Amino acid sequence: MKKVIITAITALVLFSCQNESSESANADAAIASRRACATQDVLEAQLKADPTLAVRMNEIEAITNEKILSGRLVNGKIEIPVVVNVLYRTTAENISAAQIQSQIDVLNKDFNALNTDYNSVPALFSGVKANIGITFVLDQIIRKSTTKTSWGTNDAMKKTAQGGIAPTSPTTKLNMWSCTIGGGILGYAQFPGGASSTDGVVIDPKYFGLSGAANAPFNLGRTATHEVGHWMNLRHIWGDATCGSDLVADTPTHNTANYGVPAYPHYSTCSGTPVEMTMNYMDYVDDNAMYMFSTGQKNRISAIFASGGARNSFAQP
């Protein structure tokens, strides 16, 4: 297990999951076969647009670390209302209420250790697998027809002036946008500390909820589980660097992202050659190969909902 080193935050504002092999607009209709991130380009754009963002993220890290070290984490129930904003040009993009509810159901299972594959966690990690204990309730579905074929990652879908839908009560409700992003991208999320006017999670409709066997290997709603994890201040498990840190003490140090369905055990070549926690939601494996959060990740999430935390406004009194 790795040591956590808190350093100045210069990374990870938005997370864009994309298919590395599908770069052209003609590939947008294809189903992604591999999860990947265009993090750096989106990050640079966000930091350029808002130079104070790094400062805010540093402050969030300091509070998170203090809460974890002191044990002063949020207690009681956290129930998050979810507003789903559907932007559609085609019938397929205008996803049904049933598909939307299936995504809420997946989030509730994954964040409450009720997913059927939770029991597949290997014995090596059974002592740190965690029930996050946060529930999600569908609050509202907002639909809007558009002529756009794709939206990109510049948050246009969140801006009325650009044809999108502005977030509803973003300090007390999790906003999710379902829209074709383009470039083979599955989805992205805004980290705590970003502007409330763009806060939330964006998911391509092909990967929203239980989207059907035709959209495998990302048809089980785990794109949203991964992205909501980012929205709750979780980093990628490999720390977005070779043998990097995700700022969580009980996750092993990974060489880099894992893809597909890795055979267990998969050993890291980083210091100590630990077995990698490939089944963690914050890796890049297929939907059917990710099925756990760790206790350290739970503590990190709890810290942002605690008093003084970046998302305390979501905590129930």
N, C-alpha and C positions, 0 to 999 in steps of 0.2 A: 504494500500500500504506500502511496506517496505522501510526502509532506506538502502542505498547502502554503504557498508563498503569496502574500497579497502585495501586488505591485501596482504602479500607476496604470489606470485603465486607458488603453489606446485601442481597444478592440471590441468588436461584436455589438453593434447597435441593431442591425437588422440581419436576419438570416434567410438566405435564399437557397432553397433546395432545388437542384436542377439535374437534368440528365446530361452528362458530359458529351454523349454522342449525338445529341439533338440540338444543333446550334441554329439551324435555318428556320425561317417562318414556316416552311413546308412541313417541318417535323413537329409542329405544335400539336397536331391532331394525334400523333403517335403516343403510345404509352411509354413512359420512362422506364428504363430497365435498371437504372443505377442512380442512387441518391448522391448528390454532391452539392457544394455551396459556392455561390458567387459573392462570398462575404466581403472580401477586401474592396471591391469596386463600390459596393453599396455603402460600406463603412466610410470610405473616403468622401463620398458625396455627402453623407450626413454630417461628418465632422466639418467639412468645408462650409456647409450651409449654416451650421450652428457650432461655433467654436467653444461655447460654454458646455457642450454636451459631455466632453471628457471630464470636466470638473464635477458635473452632477453625478456621473458614473463613479468617480472616485469617492464622492461622499456616500453614495449608496453602498459601495464596497466596505467603507469604514464602518458604517452602521451595521451592515450584515455581519461583519467579522465580530463586532462588539456584542451583538445579540447572541451569536453562536457561542462565543467564549464565556459569556456570562450566564448562558442558559435561559435568558429572558426572551422566550419565544411566544408567539401568539397561542392562546388557549381558547377553547370553545369552537363553535361551528363557523366554518367559512363556506358560504353558499354564494356562488357567482352567477348572476343573471347574464345570459348570453344573447346579444343581438346579432342576427345573421343578415348581412346585406348581400343580396343576390343581384349581380349585374349580368345580364344575359343578352345575347344576340340571336342565339339558336335555341331550339327547344331543349336540346341536351344540356345547354348551359343553365337553363331555368330549372334547376334541380328541385325535386319535390320536397314537400314538407316531411314526408317519411324519410327521405335520404338525410335531410337536415337533422331530424330527431335521432337517426341512427348514429350520427356523429356525436351528439350530446350523450347518447348512451355509452358510446365507446370511451369518451372522456371520463364519465362517471365510473366505469369499470376500471380503467387504467389508473386513475388517480385514487382509487379506493381498494386496490389489490383484489378486485373482483373479476378480473380477466381470467378466463379458463386456463391460459398458459402461464399464469403466475406460479403454479406449482411445478413448472418446468425449470425454474431457477436451479442451477447446479448447487450441490451441497456446499461447495467452496464459498458461495455467496449467500447462502441461506440465512446467515447470521446478520446480514446487513440489508436484506431486501425490505422494502418499506411500503407501508400504506400511507400515502400523503394525506388522506383524509379531507379532501376538498371536493365539494359537489358542484355540479353545474345544472342550471335550469334554463330552458329555452324561454326567453322573455318576449322576443318579437322577431318576425321575419319581415324584412323590407325588400321589395323587388323593384327593379328599374330596368327598362329596356334600353339597349344601347346599340349603336352602329359600330362600335369599336371591335376589332378582331382580336386585339390583345392589349394589355394594360401596362406591361413592364413593371419595374420595381421602384419607380419614383413616387409612389403613393398617390398617383392620379386617381385611383379608384376610391380614395377617401376624401376627394375634394369635389364639391358640387360644381364649382366653376369649370372643372375639367371633365364634367359628365359623370362623376362618381357620386357616392353617397357619403355624406359627412357622418362621423361616428355619433352615436346616441349616448349621452351621459357617460363618457369614457372613464371618468374617475370612479364610477360605481358599477359599470357594466362592461363586460368583455365584448368588444365588437369583433366580429369575424366577417371577412369579405370573401364571397365565392365569385371568382371571375377568372377568365383565361388570362394568365399572366404573360405567356409567350416565352420563346426561347427554351422550351422544354422544362421550365421552372415549375416545381410542385407547390411551393409556398414560401412565405417568409413571415417573421414576427418582429415586433419592436420590443427592444429591451426596456426595462424600467429606467426612467430618466429622460426618455424622449418626450417630444411634445404631445400633449393630450389630444391635439387635433389630428394626429396620425397614429394614435395608440391602438394596438390590436394585432390581429393575425389575419393573413391573407392566404387562401388555399385555392388552388385550381379545382374547378368542379369535378374533374376526372378522379380526384383523390380525396374528395370530401365525403366523409362517412363511409358506409358500406357500399361502395360504388360499383360492385359487381365483379365477377371473375374476369371480365374483359379488361379490367384495369389493373390486374395483378402485375407486378408484385406489391403495389401500393394501394390495395383495395380494402384494407381493414381499418381505415380511419386513424392509423398511427402517424400520418403526416401532421395532423392536428395535435396529437399527443406530444410529439416532438416540438412543434412550434409553440404550443402553450407552455411547455417546459421553458423555452427561451423567454417567453413573456413573463414567466415567474422567476427569471434571473438565473436559469441554468445554462451553463456553457456546454459546448460540444465536449464529449468525454475525453478526446485527445488534446483538448486545449488549443485547437487550431494552430498547432505547431508540432514538429517532430518531438515526441516525448514531452509534450507540453503539459500544463496543469489546468484542470477545470475548476480549481479552487475548492475541491471537495476531497476530504482526507481518505474516505473509504472506497474510492474508485481506483482501480489500478492504473498505472501510467501506460497509456497506449502509444504505439509508434505513430499511428495516424488513424484516419477513418477506416472502418471495416464496411464491406459491401456484401450484398447477397445474403446467403445463409452460411456463415462460417462454421466449420467443424469445431467441436469442442474437445479438448481445450486448445485455445489459440494463444500461443505464448508471445509476449512482447520481447523485443530485443533491447528495451530500455533497461536502466539500472535495476538489477534484481530479477530480471526476466520474469515478471509476474504473468499469470494467466489473465488475459484481457476480458473485461466484462462486456463482451460483444452484444449480449442480450439487453443492454441498457437502452432505454428510450432515446438517449442523447448520442448514440452512435448513428451510423448511416446504413445499417443493415435493412433488409426487406421488412415489410410490415409483420410478416409471420415469424420473424426472428428477433423481434424486440418485445420485451414483456416485463421489465422491472425498472423501478427507481431504487436508489440506495438511501440509507438512513441519513448520510451526509447531505444528499440532495434534498431530502425532506427538511432538514434543519435550515438549509439555505433558503428554501421556499418559505418556510415558516417565518424567517427573519424579515422578509419584505412585507409581510402582513402584520407584523408586530407594531406596537406603538413606536412611531418615528420611522417606520419602514416605508419604502416607496409606494407600496400598495395597501397601506393600512386602511384607506377609505373603503376597501372591499370587505374588511373584517366585520363580522356581525357583533353588535354590542352584547 
